[in-house]
């Protein structure tokens, strides 16, 4: 059975003030086909694989240091990205699920802002985002089943490339994840 997940949001707030909104839109779920007379919705014990696309939207800020001293008014902005995403979701009960969220790694460009705007491209980072979320599904036996979720997310910095900044370092970080969405059965 193919179901369309209308929209879900995961917010990740890693250390250092970086804020990421991870929006998954147009996600497909694949599960065993429904049989005549079966109730709608997911059942206890089911595992669901959801595939789709996700947008990573940065609301970033940074403390820029040169020779150990913070640059007054210096800031940085990271470019947003879109990637293929997936989820592996397990239902211990009909109304509760646990989902592992993953995506194909992305590249983002960091640009100077504030007093560093004239520097242009500061560098690039290759990163991925993953998470583990527990969800409560309302009306799990209906055609449209909204849910709310909370958990943890991880911003994984795989590699960086210098631009105007040499020795660029962008670290991985943990943060909280919140999610809202709906399954259409």
C-alpha positions as a Python dict, from the first residue, in 0.01 Angstrom:
ca = {
    (1, 'X'): (0, 0, 0),
    (2, 'X'): (138, 344, -89),
    (3, 'X'): (48, 627, 144),
    (4, 'X'): (142, 990, 117),
    (5, 'X'): (267, 1159, 427),
    (6, 'X'): (150, 1516, 388),
    (7, 'X'): (422, 1697, 583),
    (8, 'X'): (642, 1651, 885),
    (9, 'X'): (888, 1879, 1059),
    (10, 'X'): (1194, 1799, 1265),
    (11, 'X'): (1376, 2079, 1439),
    (12, 'X'): (1740, 2033, 1528),
    (13, 'X'): (1920, 2283, 1747),
    (14, 'X'): (2285, 2176, 1767),
    (15, 'X'): (2542, 2335, 1997),
    (16, 'X'): (2680, 2673, 1901),
    (17, 'X'): (2344, 2832, 1825),
    (18, 'X'): (2291, 2660, 1489),
    (19, 'X'): (1920, 2610, 1418),
    (20, 'X'): (1805, 2367, 1149),
    (21, 'X'): (1451, 2300, 1035),
    (22, 'X'): (1433, 1965, 857),
    (23, 'X'): (1109, 1950, 657),
    (24, 'X'): (1011, 1629, 488),
    (25, 'X'): (746, 1680, 221),
    (26, 'X'): (587, 1436, -23),
    (27, 'X'): (708, 1126, 161),
    (28, 'X'): (600, 785, 35),
    (29, 'X'): (543, 495, 273),
    (30, 'X'): (567, 135, 168),
    (31, 'X'): (400, -143, 363),
    (32, 'X'): (223, -468, 291),
    (33, 'X'): (-97, -428, 85),
    (34, 'X'): (-423, -394, 274),
    (35, 'X'): (-657, -691, 261),
    (36, 'X'): (-1034, -669, 236),
    (37, 'X'): (-1192, -620, 577),
    (38, 'X'): (-869, -503, 744),
    (39, 'X'): (-878, -193, 962),
    (40, 'X'): (-716, 123, 826),
    (41, 'X'): (-389, 250, 966),
    (42, 'X'): (-76, 86, 1097),
    (43, 'X'): (-100, -209, 1336),
    (44, 'X'): (111, -302, 1641),
    (45, 'X'): (428, -482, 1534),
    (46, 'X'): (444, -330, 1184),
    (47, 'X'): (761, -179, 1039),
    (48, 'X'): (719, 91, 774),
    (49, 'X'): (979, 232, 532),
    (50, 'X'): (907, 588, 416),
    (51, 'X'): (1098, 748, 130),
    (52, 'X'): (1080, 1106, 8),
    (53, 'X'): (1257, 1438, -4),
    (54, 'X'): (1360, 1675, 269),
    (55, 'X'): (1468, 2034, 294),
    (56, 'X'): (1729, 2150, 543),
    (57, 'X'): (1670, 2515, 623),
    (58, 'X'): (1940, 2687, 825),
    (59, 'X'): (1884, 2976, 1059),
    (60, 'X'): (2247, 2990, 1151),
    (61, 'X'): (2472, 3213, 1348),
    (62, 'X'): (2833, 3170, 1443),
    (63, 'X'): (3098, 3312, 1667),
    (64, 'X'): (3391, 3387, 1440),
    (65, 'X'): (3735, 3394, 1600),
    (66, 'X'): (4063, 3505, 1447),
    (67, 'X'): (4379, 3424, 1641),
    (68, 'X'): (4159, 3333, 1939),
    (69, 'X'): (3974, 3668, 1942),
    (70, 'X'): (3607, 3701, 1848),
    (71, 'X'): (3543, 3925, 1544),
    (72, 'X'): (3297, 4201, 1653),
    (73, 'X'): (2981, 4188, 1440),
    (74, 'X'): (3115, 3887, 1246),
    (75, 'X'): (2865, 3621, 1149),
    (76, 'X'): (2814, 3342, 895),
    (77, 'X'): (2518, 3202, 700),
    (78, 'X'): (2485, 2851, 557),
    (79, 'X'): (2300, 2775, 233),
    (80, 'X'): (1985, 2560, 253),
    (81, 'X'): (1957, 2224, 79),
    (82, 'X'): (1718, 1953, -43),
    (83, 'X'): (1792, 1580, -33),
    (84, 'X'): (1636, 1235, -58),
    (85, 'X'): (1528, 1112, 286),
    (86, 'X'): (1398, 800, 447),
    (87, 'X'): (1250, 672, 770),
    (88, 'X'): (1228, 333, 927),
    (89, 'X'): (928, 338, 1162),
    (90, 'X'): (827, 66, 1411),
    (91, 'X'): (486, 51, 1581),
    (92, 'X'): (505, -114, 1928),
    (93, 'X'): (134, -26, 1961),
    (94, 'X'): (-122, 102, 1711),
    (95, 'X'): (-93, 463, 1837),
    (96, 'X'): (279, 481, 1921),
    (97, 'X'): (574, 455, 1683),
    (98, 'X'): (950, 500, 1691),
    (99, 'X'): (1114, 636, 1375),
    (100, 'X'): (1477, 651, 1267),
    (101, 'X'): (1520, 934, 1015),
    (102, 'X'): (1808, 950, 767),
    (103, 'X'): (1906, 1134, 448),
    (104, 'X'): (2164, 1147, 171),
    (105, 'X'): (2451, 1384, 268),
    (106, 'X'): (2434, 1744, 150),
    (107, 'X'): (2680, 2024, 79),
    (108, 'X'): (2635, 2375, 213),
    (109, 'X'): (2826, 2696, 148),
    (110, 'X'): (2909, 2926, 437),
    (111, 'X'): (2912, 3297, 355),
    (112, 'X'): (3032, 3586, 565),
    (113, 'X'): (2765, 3808, 720),
    (114, 'X'): (2772, 4122, 931),
    (115, 'X'): (3123, 4265, 945),
    (116, 'X'): (3248, 3961, 745),
    (117, 'X'): (3010, 4002, 447),
    (118, 'X'): (3292, 4134, 225),
    (119, 'X'): (3474, 3797, 257),
    (120, 'X'): (3205, 3617, 54),
    (121, 'X'): (3242, 3238, 69),
    (122, 'X'): (3401, 3134, 398),
    (123, 'X'): (3403, 2764, 306),
    (124, 'X'): (3189, 2456, 247),
    (125, 'X'): (3068, 2168, 461),
    (126, 'X'): (2945, 1821, 364),
    (127, 'X'): (2696, 1702, 626),
    (128, 'X'): (2409, 1471, 703),
    (129, 'X'): (2119, 1476, 945),
    (130, 'X'): (1967, 1182, 1127),
    (131, 'X'): (1732, 1141, 1416),
    (132, 'X'): (1532, 914, 1641),
    (133, 'X'): (1174, 1024, 1717),
    (134, 'X'): (891, 873, 1924),
    (135, 'X'): (545, 960, 1784),
    (136, 'X'): (187, 949, 1910),
    (137, 'X'): (-67, 889, 1629),
    (138, 'X'): (-417, 1033, 1685),
    (139, 'X'): (-704, 847, 1514),
    (140, 'X'): (-467, 566, 1414),
    (141, 'X'): (-760, 364, 1275),
    (142, 'X'): (-885, 639, 1041),
    (143, 'X'): (-797, 734, 683),
    (144, 'X'): (-612, 1047, 805),
    (145, 'X'): (-398, 994, 1115),
    (146, 'X'): (-219, 1305, 1250),
    (147, 'X'): (77, 1260, 1483),
    (148, 'X'): (316, 1447, 1711),
    (149, 'X'): (669, 1336, 1786),
    (150, 'X'): (975, 1425, 1989),
    (151, 'X'): (1326, 1288, 2013),
    (152, 'X'): (1688, 1362, 1930),
    (153, 'X'): (1861, 1462, 1609),
    (154, 'X'): (2222, 1468, 1497),
    (155, 'X'): (2394, 1712, 1263),
    (156, 'X'): (2690, 1516, 1123),
    (157, 'X'): (2975, 1718, 975),
    (158, 'X'): (3163, 1486, 736),
    (159, 'X'): (3413, 1725, 580),
    (160, 'X'): (3490, 2093, 527),
    (161, 'X'): (3663, 2284, 251),
    (162, 'X'): (3832, 2617, 307),
    (163, 'X'): (3722, 2934, 130),
    (164, 'X'): (3814, 3276, 265),
    (165, 'X'): (3872, 3103, 601),
    (166, 'X'): (4165, 2863, 622),
    (167, 'X'): (4139, 2580, 875),
    (168, 'X'): (3757, 2592, 869),
    (169, 'X'): (3604, 2363, 1134),
    (170, 'X'): (3234, 2283, 1160),
    (171, 'X'): (3162, 2020, 1421),
    (172, 'X'): (2887, 1761, 1457),
    (173, 'X'): (2624, 1824, 1724),
    (174, 'X'): (2319, 1673, 1896),
    (175, 'X'): (1992, 1858, 1941),
    (176, 'X'): (1624, 1809, 2023),
    (177, 'X'): (1381, 1704, 1750),
    (178, 'X'): (1010, 1785, 1733),
    (179, 'X'): (778, 1663, 1461),
    (180, 'X'): (417, 1699, 1347),
    (181, 'X'): (252, 1539, 1047),
    (182, 'X'): (-15, 1306, 922),
    (183, 'X'): (-35, 966, 754),
    (184, 'X'): (-298, 928, 484),
    (185, 'X'): (-404, 561, 461),
}
